[in-house]
Amino acid sequence: MNRGSVILGMNRGSVMLGMNRGIPDQTTIAVSMNPILLKLRQRRQDHSEALNAREAELQKANDQIEENKEMLDKLMMEEPNTKERFQLYQDMRAYIKDLLECLSEKVSIFRKIKNEVRKKERS
């Protein structure tokens, strides 16, 4: 309320306000409470909806945390098997690399032998 406003009386959902600034003549204004109550109810509903949305977000985050914990437990249980398979693949990689080097050396030896055989056939 403004400075100098005085509540003079209430009447069925409205408030009577009077201006008294030392002047004997008072001006009385009727203010309805309904718009104020509607605004307050709307604000309360807006806050309630915002709270519900945040609670839903919180629940979703908690569900995701729970899913992540379950996935982590599952991965921890699979870790030994995964390590074993990884080591097997690393060993196979090393074996294949050595095999390719060996075959590459043999190819050059086979070419030399083939060239020598051709030379002997021509002679």
Backbone hydrogen bonds, N-H to C=O, Kabsch-Sander energy under -0.5 kcal/mol:
donor,donor_aa,acceptor,acceptor_aa,energy
5,S,2,N,-2.2
6,V,18,G,-2.0
8,L,6,V,-0.7
8,L,16,M,-2.8
9,G,16,M,-1.0
11,N,14,S,-2.5
14,S,11,N,-0.8
15,V,31,V,-3.3
16,M,9,G,-3.2
17,L,15,V,-0.6
17,L,29,I,-3.1
18,G,6,V,-2.5
19,M,27,T,-1.6
20,N,4,G,-1.7
20,N,18,G,-0.6
26,Q,24,P,-0.5
27,T,19,M,-0.7
28,T,26,Q,-0.5
29,I,17,L,-3.1
31,V,15,V,-3.1
31,V,29,I,-0.6
32,S,30,A,-0.5
33,M,13,G,-4.1
34,N,13,G,-0.5
36,I,32,S,-0.5
37,L,33,M,-3.0
38,L,34,N,-2.8
39,K,35,P,-2.4
40,L,36,I,-2.5
41,R,37,L,-2.8
42,Q,38,L,-2.6
43,R,39,K,-2.7
44,R,40,L,-2.5
45,Q,41,R,-2.7
46,D,42,Q,-2.8
47,H,43,R,-2.7
48,S,44,R,-2.4
49,E,45,Q,-2.7
50,A,46,D,-2.5
51,L,47,H,-2.6
52,N,48,S,-2.6
53,A,49,E,-2.4
54,R,50,A,-2.4
55,E,51,L,-2.6
56,A,52,N,-2.2
57,E,53,A,-2.3
58,L,54,R,-2.6
59,Q,55,E,-2.5
60,K,56,A,-2.5
61,A,57,E,-2.7
62,N,58,L,-2.7
63,D,59,Q,-2.5
64,Q,60,K,-2.4
65,I,61,A,-2.4
66,E,62,N,-2.3
67,E,63,D,-2.5
68,N,64,Q,-2.7
69,K,65,I,-2.4
70,E,66,E,-2.3
71,M,67,E,-2.6
72,L,68,N,-2.6
73,D,69,K,-2.5
74,K,70,E,-2.3
75,L,71,M,-2.7
76,M,72,L,-2.5
77,M,73,D,-1.9
78,E,74,K,-1.7
79,E,75,L,-1.1
82,T,78,E,-2.4
83,K,79,E,-3.0
84,E,80,P,-2.3
85,R,81,N,-2.4
86,F,82,T,-2.5
87,Q,83,K,-2.5
88,L,84,E,-2.2
89,Y,85,R,-2.5
90,Q,86,F,-2.4
91,D,87,Q,-2.5
92,M,88,L,-2.6
93,R,89,Y,-2.3
94,A,90,Q,-2.2
95,Y,91,D,-2.5
96,I,92,M,-2.8
97,K,93,R,-2.4
98,D,94,A,-2.4
99,L,95,Y,-2.6
100,L,96,I,-2.7
101,E,97,K,-2.2
102,C,98,D,-2.4
103,L,99,L,-2.8
104,S,100,L,-2.5
105,E,101,E,-2.0
106,K,102,C,-2.2
107,V,103,L,-2.4
108,S,104,S,-1.5
109,I,105,E,-1.7
110,F,106,K,-3.1
111,R,107,V,-2.3
112,K,108,S,-1.9
113,I,109,I,-2.4
114,K,110,F,-2.6
115,N,111,R,-2.6
116,E,112,K,-2.3
117,V,113,I,-2.4
118,R,114,K,-2.2
119,K,115,N,-2.1
120,K,116,E,-2.1
121,E,117,V,-2.0
122,R,118,R,-1.8
123,S,119,K,-1.3
